[in-house]
């Protein structure tokens, strides 16, 4: 294990004892011309080694076209966090730095049989009845970004119409430029509307509702 500090390994082993359902980390990578592909795969392998309920599958972005299409992957490195089904939760880029926190939190949430959202939020999410794509642009040094990622991923688990993607900005600068993003965290909804991601759960959901109503 080279990417997870030894001091963190025992803490994570204890934390992962509370996993309910099995988790599958599905990694899409490519050895050539992919920044942080090798590191992302290594990180997921290290995590899988820490818990019996975490498995890993690795696919090549070029050669494994069937899987690429099945999971609708359009850039790498990409990691799908899958529980009893695919909830549409993706990490594009390496979830290291502060984003390691959101990765662990997402694993715990996807595995849990309980919703971590408020009853009010769950009720509001019923208003979303058509496809809604959430891109959360982050950097690994942003302490405010994990909260936005964690909220979005929880929403995707709760509502099948919602897909949620963490996008590590430095690895995909062309997307930053395309969406006119100058700060993080920024949330882009359906490749159109965007809003600051550093919001409490209620305000976050209110902005999403505005996007679809």
Helices and strands as residue ranges (DSSP letters): H 6-16, E 23-29, H 37-48, E 54-60, H 65-70, E 78-82, E 89-92, H 99-111, H 119-125, E 132-138, H 145-158, E 162-168, G 169-171, H 173-178, E 186-189, E 193-196, H 201-212
